[in-house]
């Protein structure tokens, strides 16, 4: 039976340009882009995107 893999594992397989490893869990960080829609005061929507480093320590928090 296939073992379920974490989101960070999946991303790591598709990401080449990272080299940092988490000092806590030893996993390589996966750099992912989060895009968040936010409504401005004027009522229009804007999208904020940011890159975050994800490992097993924080993938549950970052990827909701
Ligand atoms: Zn970690």
PDB file of the backbone (N, CA, C, O) and the ligand in Angstrom, with CONECT records:
HET     ZN  A 101       1
ATOM      1  N   UNK A   1       0.846  -1.199   0.000  1.00  0.00           N
ATOM      2  CA  UNK A   1       0.000   0.000   0.000  1.00  0.00           C
ATOM      3  C   UNK A   1       0.876   1.240   0.000  1.00  0.00           C
ATOM      4  O   UNK A   1       1.848   1.337   0.750  1.00  0.00           O
ATOM      5  N   UNK A   2       0.523   2.161  -0.833  1.00  0.00           N
ATOM      6  CA  UNK A   2       1.319   3.388  -0.939  1.00  0.00           C
ATOM      7  C   UNK A   2       1.176   4.227   0.313  1.00  0.00           C
ATOM      8  O   UNK A   2       0.080   4.429   0.836  1.00  0.00           O
ATOM      9  N   UNK A   3       2.292   4.698   0.767  1.00  0.00           N
ATOM     10  CA  UNK A   3       2.280   5.536   1.961  1.00  0.00           C
ATOM     11  C   UNK A   3       2.022   6.981   1.574  1.00  0.00           C
ATOM     12  O   UNK A   3       2.612   7.499   0.626  1.00  0.00           O
ATOM     13  N   UNK A   4       1.153   7.608   2.301  1.00  0.00           N
ATOM     14  CA  UNK A   4       0.835   9.003   2.013  1.00  0.00           C
ATOM     15  C   UNK A   4       2.043   9.880   2.288  1.00  0.00           C
ATOM     16  O   UNK A   4       2.696   9.757   3.325  1.00  0.00           O
ATOM     17  N   UNK A   5       2.328  10.755   1.359  1.00  0.00           N
ATOM     18  CA  UNK A   5       3.464  11.649   1.524  1.00  0.00           C
ATOM     19  C   UNK A   5       2.996  13.044   1.860  1.00  0.00           C
ATOM     20  O   UNK A   5       1.900  13.466   1.490  1.00  0.00           O
ATOM     21  N   UNK A   6       3.843  13.738   2.561  1.00  0.00           N
ATOM     22  CA  UNK A   6       3.480  15.095   2.957  1.00  0.00           C
ATOM     23  C   UNK A   6       3.550  16.027   1.766  1.00  0.00           C
ATOM     24  O   UNK A   6       4.167  15.727   0.744  1.00  0.00           O
ATOM     25  N   UNK A   7       2.914  17.138   1.925  1.00  0.00           N
ATOM     26  CA  UNK A   7       2.947  18.137   0.858  1.00  0.00           C
ATOM     27  C   UNK A   7       4.371  18.587   0.584  1.00  0.00           C
ATOM     28  O   UNK A   7       4.744  18.798  -0.570  1.00  0.00           O
ATOM     29  N   UNK A   8       5.154  18.733   1.615  1.00  0.00           N
ATOM     30  CA  UNK A   8       6.545  19.168   1.443  1.00  0.00           C
ATOM     31  C   UNK A   8       7.326  18.166   0.599  1.00  0.00           C
ATOM     32  O   UNK A   8       8.154  18.553  -0.225  1.00  0.00           O
ATOM     33  N   UNK A   9       7.064  16.891   0.806  1.00  0.00           N
ATOM     34  CA  UNK A   9       7.741  15.876   0.003  1.00  0.00           C
ATOM     35  C   UNK A   9       7.406  16.027  -1.470  1.00  0.00           C
ATOM     36  O   UNK A   9       8.283  15.956  -2.331  1.00  0.00           O
ATOM     37  N   UNK A  10       6.134  16.236  -1.746  1.00  0.00           N
ATOM     38  CA  UNK A  10       5.719  16.379  -3.136  1.00  0.00           C
ATOM     39  C   UNK A  10       6.361  17.593  -3.772  1.00  0.00           C
ATOM     40  O   UNK A  10       6.853  17.526  -4.898  1.00  0.00           O
ATOM     41  N   UNK A  11       6.356  18.705  -3.050  1.00  0.00           N
ATOM     42  CA  UNK A  11       6.942  19.922  -3.584  1.00  0.00           C
ATOM     43  C   UNK A  11       8.438  19.751  -3.787  1.00  0.00           C
ATOM     44  O   UNK A  11       8.988  20.199  -4.794  1.00  0.00           O
ATOM     45  N   UNK A  12       9.094  19.109  -2.841  1.00  0.00           N
ATOM     46  CA  UNK A  12      10.536  18.924  -2.922  1.00  0.00           C
ATOM     47  C   UNK A  12      10.925  18.166  -4.183  1.00  0.00           C
ATOM     48  O   UNK A  12      11.958  18.449  -4.789  1.00  0.00           O
ATOM     49  N   UNK A  13      10.107  17.214  -4.575  1.00  0.00           N
ATOM     50  CA  UNK A  13      10.392  16.447  -5.784  1.00  0.00           C
ATOM     51  C   UNK A  13      10.361  17.316  -7.029  1.00  0.00           C
ATOM     52  O   UNK A  13      11.033  17.027  -8.019  1.00  0.00           O
ATOM     53  N   UNK A  14       9.567  18.393  -6.970  1.00  0.00           N
ATOM     54  CA  UNK A  14       9.408  19.246  -8.139  1.00  0.00           C
ATOM     55  C   UNK A  14      10.243  20.517  -8.052  1.00  0.00           C
ATOM     56  O   UNK A  14      10.134  21.396  -8.907  1.00  0.00           O
ATOM     57  N   UNK A  15      11.046  20.613  -7.059  1.00  0.00           N
ATOM     58  CA  UNK A  15      11.824  21.837  -6.848  1.00  0.00           C
ATOM     59  C   UNK A  15      13.301  21.485  -6.799  1.00  0.00           C
ATOM     60  O   UNK A  15      13.724  20.604  -6.051  1.00  0.00           O
ATOM     61  N   UNK A  16      14.060  22.177  -7.596  1.00  0.00           N
ATOM     62  CA  UNK A  16      15.475  21.838  -7.681  1.00  0.00           C
ATOM     63  C   UNK A  16      16.350  22.877  -6.994  1.00  0.00           C
ATOM     64  O   UNK A  16      17.375  22.545  -6.398  1.00  0.00           O
ATOM     65  N   UNK A  17      15.936  24.140  -7.082  1.00  0.00           N
ATOM     66  CA  UNK A  17      16.844  25.207  -6.666  1.00  0.00           C
ATOM     67  C   UNK A  17      16.730  25.549  -5.185  1.00  0.00           C
ATOM     68  O   UNK A  17      16.572  26.717  -4.830  1.00  0.00           O
ATOM     69  N   UNK A  18      16.807  24.576  -4.349  1.00  0.00           N
ATOM     70  CA  UNK A  18      16.919  24.867  -2.929  1.00  0.00           C
ATOM     71  C   UNK A  18      18.001  23.966  -2.351  1.00  0.00           C
ATOM     72  O   UNK A  18      18.208  22.842  -2.808  1.00  0.00           O
ATOM     73  N   UNK A  19      18.676  24.478  -1.349  1.00  0.00           N
ATOM     74  CA  UNK A  19      19.764  23.689  -0.781  1.00  0.00           C
ATOM     75  C   UNK A  19      19.753  23.696   0.739  1.00  0.00           C
ATOM     76  O   UNK A  19      20.505  22.964   1.383  1.00  0.00           O
ATOM     77  N   UNK A  20      18.903  24.521   1.296  1.00  0.00           N
ATOM     78  CA  UNK A  20      18.894  24.619   2.749  1.00  0.00           C
ATOM     79  C   UNK A  20      18.122  23.466   3.373  1.00  0.00           C
ATOM     80  O   UNK A  20      17.106  23.008   2.849  1.00  0.00           O
ATOM     81  N   UNK A  21      18.628  23.026   4.479  1.00  0.00           N
ATOM     82  CA  UNK A  21      17.938  21.971   5.204  1.00  0.00           C
ATOM     83  C   UNK A  21      17.528  22.479   6.574  1.00  0.00           C
ATOM     84  O   UNK A  21      18.219  23.292   7.187  1.00  0.00           O
ATOM     85  N   UNK A  22      16.416  21.996   7.030  1.00  0.00           N
ATOM     86  CA  UNK A  22      15.922  22.393   8.337  1.00  0.00           C
ATOM     87  C   UNK A  22      16.796  21.776   9.432  1.00  0.00           C
ATOM     88  O   UNK A  22      17.067  20.575   9.416  1.00  0.00           O
ATOM     89  N   UNK A  23      17.234  22.608  10.380  1.00  0.00           N
ATOM     90  CA  UNK A  23      18.057  22.064  11.464  1.00  0.00           C
ATOM     91  C   UNK A  23      17.269  21.159  12.413  1.00  0.00           C
ATOM     92  O   UNK A  23      17.856  20.355  13.136  1.00  0.00           O
ATOM     93  N   UNK A  24      15.960  21.289  12.411  1.00  0.00           N
ATOM     94  CA  UNK A  24      15.152  20.488  13.342  1.00  0.00           C
ATOM     95  C   UNK A  24      14.868  19.099  12.811  1.00  0.00           C
ATOM     96  O   UNK A  24      15.149  18.102  13.476  1.00  0.00           O
ATOM     97  N   UNK A  25      14.308  19.034  11.603  1.00  0.00           N
ATOM     98  CA  UNK A  25      13.879  17.725  11.101  1.00  0.00           C
ATOM     99  C   UNK A  25      14.845  17.180  10.056  1.00  0.00           C
ATOM    100  O   UNK A  25      14.752  16.010   9.686  1.00  0.00           O
ATOM    101  N   UNK A  26      15.786  18.021   9.565  1.00  0.00           N
ATOM    102  CA  UNK A  26      16.755  17.549   8.596  1.00  0.00           C
ATOM    103  C   UNK A  26      16.241  17.491   7.165  1.00  0.00           C
ATOM    104  O   UNK A  26      16.980  17.149   6.242  1.00  0.00           O
ATOM    105  N   UNK A  27      14.977  17.827   6.993  1.00  0.00           N
ATOM    106  CA  UNK A  27      14.406  17.818   5.649  1.00  0.00           C
ATOM    107  C   UNK A  27      14.868  19.045   4.872  1.00  0.00           C
ATOM    108  O   UNK A  27      15.090  20.106   5.456  1.00  0.00           O
ATOM    109  N   UNK A  28      15.011  18.903   3.569  1.00  0.00           N
ATOM    110  CA  UNK A  28      15.315  20.051   2.728  1.00  0.00           C
ATOM    111  C   UNK A  28      14.081  20.938   2.656  1.00  0.00           C
ATOM    112  O   UNK A  28      12.954  20.459   2.533  1.00  0.00           O
ATOM    113  N   UNK A  29      14.318  22.220   2.733  1.00  0.00           N
ATOM    114  CA  UNK A  29      13.201  23.137   2.592  1.00  0.00           C
ATOM    115  C   UNK A  29      12.683  23.109   1.161  1.00  0.00           C
ATOM    116  O   UNK A  29      13.453  23.032   0.204  1.00  0.00           O
ATOM    117  N   UNK A  30      11.389  23.170   1.039  1.00  0.00           N
ATOM    118  CA  UNK A  30      10.779  23.339  -0.276  1.00  0.00           C
ATOM    119  C   UNK A  30      10.288  24.771  -0.376  1.00  0.00           C
ATOM    120  O   UNK A  30       9.515  25.232   0.464  1.00  0.00           O
ATOM    121  N   UNK A  31      10.737  25.468  -1.398  1.00  0.00           N
ATOM    122  CA  UNK A  31      10.284  26.837  -1.586  1.00  0.00           C
ATOM    123  C   UNK A  31       8.989  26.828  -2.374  1.00  0.00           C
ATOM    124  O   UNK A  31       8.958  26.413  -3.533  1.00  0.00           O
ATOM    125  N   UNK A  32       7.941  27.281  -1.750  1.00  0.00           N
ATOM    126  CA  UNK A  32       6.666  27.320  -2.452  1.00  0.00           C
ATOM    127  C   UNK A  32       6.147  28.746  -2.478  1.00  0.00           C
ATOM    128  O   UNK A  32       6.513  29.577  -1.648  1.00  0.00           O
ATOM    129  N   UNK A  33       5.302  29.003  -3.434  1.00  0.00           N
ATOM    130  CA  UNK A  33       4.728  30.329  -3.580  1.00  0.00           C
ATOM    131  C   UNK A  33       3.290  30.289  -3.084  1.00  0.00           C
ATOM    132  O   UNK A  33       2.461  29.514  -3.561  1.00  0.00           O
ATOM    133  N   UNK A  34       3.028  31.142  -2.121  1.00  0.00           N
ATOM    134  CA  UNK A  34       1.665  31.241  -1.616  1.00  0.00           C
ATOM    135  C   UNK A  34       1.019  32.488  -2.194  1.00  0.00           C
ATOM    136  O   UNK A  34       1.599  33.573  -2.156  1.00  0.00           O
ATOM    137  N   UNK A  35      -0.167  32.329  -2.721  1.00  0.00           N
ATOM    138  CA  UNK A  35      -0.894  33.476  -3.250  1.00  0.00           C
ATOM    139  C   UNK A  35      -2.143  33.677  -2.413  1.00  0.00           C
ATOM    140  O   UNK A  35      -2.951  32.768  -2.226  1.00  0.00           O
ATOM    141  N   UNK A  36      -2.271  34.881  -1.922  1.00  0.00           N
ATOM    142  CA  UNK A  36      -3.374  35.176  -1.035  1.00  0.00           C
ATOM    143  C   UNK A  36      -4.177  36.346  -1.591  1.00  0.00           C
ATOM    144  O   UNK A  36      -3.616  37.390  -1.920  1.00  0.00           O
ATOM    145  N   UNK A  37      -5.455  36.172  -1.691  1.00  0.00           N
ATOM    146  CA  UNK A  37      -6.313  37.254  -2.175  1.00  0.00           C
ATOM    147  C   UNK A  37      -6.749  38.112  -0.991  1.00  0.00           C
ATOM    148  O   UNK A  37      -7.230  37.608   0.023  1.00  0.00           O
ATOM    149  N   UNK A  38      -6.573  39.390  -1.145  1.00  0.00           N
ATOM    150  CA  UNK A  38      -6.980  40.293  -0.073  1.00  0.00           C
ATOM    151  C   UNK A  38      -7.820  41.418  -0.637  1.00  0.00           C
ATOM    152  O   UNK A  38      -7.545  41.947  -1.714  1.00  0.00           O
ATOM    153  N   UNK A  39      -8.839  41.767   0.105  1.00  0.00           N
ATOM    154  CA  UNK A  39      -9.700  42.852  -0.340  1.00  0.00           C
ATOM    155  C   UNK A  39      -9.173  44.165   0.231  1.00  0.00           C
ATOM    156  O   UNK A  39      -8.957  44.292   1.437  1.00  0.00           O
ATOM    157  N   UNK A  40      -8.974  45.120  -0.642  1.00  0.00           N
ATOM    158  CA  UNK A  40      -8.432  46.395  -0.189  1.00  0.00           C
ATOM    159  C   UNK A  40      -9.543  47.275   0.369  1.00  0.00           C
ATOM    160  O   UNK A  40     -10.725  46.946   0.267  1.00  0.00           O
ATOM    161  N   UNK A  41      -9.149  48.390   0.957  1.00  0.00           N
ATOM    162  CA  UNK A  41     -10.123  49.297   1.554  1.00  0.00           C
ATOM    163  C   UNK A  41     -11.076  49.861   0.510  1.00  0.00           C
ATOM    164  O   UNK A  41     -12.219  50.199   0.818  1.00  0.00           O
ATOM    165  N   UNK A  42     -10.601  49.960  -0.724  1.00  0.00           N
ATOM    166  CA  UNK A  42     -11.450  50.511  -1.781  1.00  0.00           C
ATOM    167  C   UNK A  42     -12.407  49.469  -2.348  1.00  0.00           C
ATOM    168  O   UNK A  42     -13.218  49.784  -3.220  1.00  0.00           O
ATOM    169  N   UNK A  43     -12.323  48.248  -1.870  1.00  0.00           N
ATOM    170  CA  UNK A  43     -13.274  47.221  -2.285  1.00  0.00           C
ATOM    171  C   UNK A  43     -12.797  46.348  -3.426  1.00  0.00           C
ATOM    172  O   UNK A  43     -13.499  45.422  -3.832  1.00  0.00           O
ATOM    173  N   UNK A  44     -11.621  46.624  -3.948  1.00  0.00           N
ATOM    174  CA  UNK A  44     -11.119  45.797  -5.028  1.00  0.00           C
ATOM    175  C   UNK A  44     -10.214  44.694  -4.464  1.00  0.00           C
ATOM    176  O   UNK A  44      -9.634  44.830  -3.387  1.00  0.00           O
ATOM    177  N   UNK A  45     -10.114  43.623  -5.209  1.00  0.00           N
ATOM    178  CA  UNK A  45      -9.282  42.507  -4.768  1.00  0.00           C
ATOM    179  C   UNK A  45      -7.876  42.648  -5.297  1.00  0.00           C
ATOM    180  O   UNK A  45      -7.654  43.074  -6.431  1.00  0.00           O
ATOM    181  N   UNK A  46      -6.954  42.292  -4.474  1.00  0.00           N
ATOM    182  CA  UNK A  46      -5.567  42.244  -4.931  1.00  0.00           C
ATOM    183  C   UNK A  46      -4.952  40.945  -4.446  1.00  0.00           C
ATOM    184  O   UNK A  46      -5.404  40.347  -3.470  1.00  0.00           O
ATOM    185  N   UNK A  47      -3.927  40.528  -5.137  1.00  0.00           N
ATOM    186  CA  UNK A  47      -3.292  39.266  -4.797  1.00  0.00           C
ATOM    187  C   UNK A  47      -1.887  39.508  -4.277  1.00  0.00           C
ATOM    188  O   UNK A  47      -1.066  40.155  -4.927  1.00  0.00           O
ATOM    189  N   UNK A  48      -1.637  38.990  -3.123  1.00  0.00           N
ATOM    190  CA  UNK A  48      -0.289  39.046  -2.566  1.00  0.00           C
ATOM    191  C   UNK A  48       0.334  37.669  -2.691  1.00  0.00           C
ATOM    192  O   UNK A  48      -0.256  36.670  -2.280  1.00  0.00           O
ATOM    193  N   UNK A  49       1.499  37.622  -3.244  1.00  0.00           N
ATOM    194  CA  UNK A  49       2.184  36.333  -3.284  1.00  0.00           C
ATOM    195  C   UNK A  49       3.503  36.438  -2.553  1.00  0.00           C
ATOM    196  O   UNK A  49       4.195  37.455  -2.613  1.00  0.00           O
ATOM    197  N   UNK A  50       3.828  35.386  -1.876  1.00  0.00           N
ATOM    198  CA  UNK A  50       5.090  35.356  -1.157  1.00  0.00           C
ATOM    199  C   UNK A  50       5.660  33.957  -1.242  1.00  0.00           C
ATOM    200  O   UNK A  50       4.937  32.974  -1.407  1.00  0.00           O
ATOM    201  N   UNK A  51       6.972  33.893  -1.126  1.00  0.00           N
ATOM    202  CA  UNK A  51       7.628  32.604  -1.155  1.00  0.00           C
ATOM    203  C   UNK A  51       7.975  32.194   0.269  1.00  0.00           C
ATOM    204  O   UNK A  51       8.487  32.995   1.051  1.00  0.00           O
ATOM    205  N   UNK A  52       7.698  30.977   0.584  1.00  0.00           N
ATOM    206  CA  UNK A  52       8.006  30.496   1.922  1.00  0.00           C
ATOM    207  C   UNK A  52       8.771  29.183   1.824  1.00  0.00           C
ATOM    208  O   UNK A  52       8.588  28.402   0.891  1.00  0.00           O
ATOM    209  N   UNK A  53       9.622  28.965   2.801  1.00  0.00           N
ATOM    210  CA  UNK A  53      10.354  27.704   2.887  1.00  0.00           C
ATOM    211  C   UNK A  53       9.574  26.751   3.777  1.00  0.00           C
ATOM    212  O   UNK A  53       9.267  27.062   4.928  1.00  0.00           O
ATOM    213  N   UNK A  54       9.264  25.604   3.235  1.00  0.00           N
ATOM    214  CA  UNK A  54       8.423  24.662   3.957  1.00  0.00           C
ATOM    215  C   UNK A  54       9.182  23.369   4.202  1.00  0.00           C
ATOM    216  O   UNK A  54       9.821  22.826   3.301  1.00  0.00           O
ATOM    217  N   UNK A  55       9.104  22.892   5.418  1.00  0.00           N
ATOM    218  CA  UNK A  55       9.614  21.568   5.732  1.00  0.00           C
ATOM    219  C   UNK A  55       8.559  20.850   6.564  1.00  0.00           C
ATOM    220  O   UNK A  55       7.435  21.335   6.695  1.00  0.00           O
ATOM    221  N   UNK A  56       8.908  19.724   7.112  1.00  0.00           N
ATOM    222  CA  UNK A  56       7.908  18.964   7.858  1.00  0.00           C
ATOM    223  C   UNK A  56       7.464  19.658   9.130  1.00  0.00           C
ATOM    224  O   UNK A  56       6.395  19.370   9.666  1.00  0.00           O
ATOM    225  N   UNK A  57       8.305  20.588   9.616  1.00  0.00           N
ATOM    226  CA  UNK A  57       7.958  21.296  10.847  1.00  0.00           C
ATOM    227  C   UNK A  57       6.794  22.255  10.652  1.00  0.00           C
ATOM    228  O   UNK A  57       6.007  22.486  11.570  1.00  0.00           O
ATOM    229  N   UNK A  58       6.691  22.809   9.453  1.00  0.00           N
ATOM    230  CA  UNK A  58       5.680  23.853   9.297  1.00  0.00           C
ATOM    231  C   UNK A  58       4.728  23.644   8.123  1.00  0.00           C
ATOM    232  O   UNK A  58       3.914  24.520   7.833  1.00  0.00           O
ATOM    233  N   UNK A  59       4.811  22.514   7.449  1.00  0.00           N
ATOM    234  CA  UNK A  59       3.936  22.378   6.284  1.00  0.00           C
ATOM    235  C   UNK A  59       2.458  22.330   6.674  1.00  0.00           C
ATOM    236  O   UNK A  59       1.593  22.708   5.884  1.00  0.00           O
ATOM    237  N   UNK A  60       2.173  21.872   7.878  1.00  0.00           N
ATOM    238  CA  UNK A  60       0.779  21.853   8.323  1.00  0.00           C
ATOM    239  C   UNK A  60       0.256  23.259   8.567  1.00  0.00           C
ATOM    240  O   UNK A  60      -0.928  23.538   8.378  1.00  0.00           O
ATOM    241  N   UNK A  61       1.167  24.150   8.995  1.00  0.00           N
ATOM    242  CA  UNK A  61       0.747  25.518   9.271  1.00  0.00           C
ATOM    243  C   UNK A  61       0.624  26.335   7.997  1.00  0.00           C
ATOM    244  O   UNK A  61      -0.302  27.129   7.834  1.00  0.00           O
ATOM    245  N   UNK A  62       1.576  26.124   7.096  1.00  0.00           N
ATOM    246  CA  UNK A  62       1.617  26.947   5.891  1.00  0.00           C
ATOM    247  C   UNK A  62       0.558  26.513   4.894  1.00  0.00           C
ATOM    248  O   UNK A  62      -0.112  27.349   4.288  1.00  0.00           O
ATOM    249  N   UNK A  63       0.409  25.236   4.726  1.00  0.00           N
ATOM    250  CA  UNK A  63      -0.529  24.709   3.745  1.00  0.00           C
ATOM    251  C   UNK A  63      -1.804  24.290   4.454  1.00  0.00           C
ATOM    252  O   UNK A  63      -1.856  23.250   5.110  1.00  0.00           O
ATOM    253  N   UNK A  64      -2.804  25.096   4.316  1.00  0.00           N
ATOM    254  CA  UNK A  64      -4.027  24.826   5.061  1.00  0.00           C
ATOM    255  C   UNK A  64      -5.133  24.364   4.145  1.00  0.00           C
ATOM    256  O   UNK A  64      -6.242  24.090   4.604  1.00  0.00           O
TER     257      UNK A  64
HETATM  258 ZN    ZN A 101      11.817  21.125   9.819  1.00  0.00          ZN
END
